[in-house]
């Protein structure tokens, strides 16, 4: 499933540089769910990430995602 992620303090040009990189969300219990940054979403620094294997749980809303 897809998730839209906001990268703080960047514009669309800078956000484009992370397309194709790995996105990792860590649960409060320490479980890591990985996905891929797939595309820009709008023009304000949002990107679309796909977490194909499991998707993200609802508790991930408003939390941080690490982009590697």
Secondary structure, 3 states (H helix, E strand, C coil): CEEEEECCCCCHHHHHCCCCCEEEEECCCCCEEEEEEEEECCCCCEEEEECCCCCCCHHHCCCCCEEC
